[in-house]
Amino acid sequence: MNTEFTPYYAVIFTSIQTETTEGYAEMSQQMEDLAKVQKGFLGIDSARNTIGITVSYWETLEAIQQWKQHTDHLIAQQKGIKNWYAYYNVKICKVEREYDFSKK
């Protein structure tokens, strides 16, 4: 993930799925692949258990807005509302600084 500069933005998508999962994994992968080629995309982290959390990272708020309005992403959003999500929440946050640890 290319987050060497700050600030940047994080879109935190938290969701609870319905029992319908047919086509979800494929659409999720398709959206991740599509996001990776969008201008301003920096990276993504995702985990799913009872609650799914996906965090995508972007250079600017404009890049986030362009991604939200991308035609294929709009289709995926509608399918998610209709088929896959019982609940979701989106938070957009400005990342001022970051640090990490790695045991070698």
Secondary structure as GFF3:
##gff-version 3
##sequence-region A 1 104
A	DSSP	beta_strand	8	17	.	.	.	ID=ss1
A	DSSP	alpha_helix	24	36	.	.	.	ID=ss2
A	DSSP	beta_strand	41	48	.	.	.	ID=ss3
A	DSSP	beta_strand	52	58	.	.	.	ID=ss4
A	DSSP	alpha_helix	61	68	.	.	.	ID=ss5
A	DSSP	alpha_helix	71	79	.	.	.	ID=ss6
A	DSSP	pi_helix	80	84	.	.	.	ID=ss7
A	DSSP	beta_strand	85	95	.	.	.	ID=ss8
###
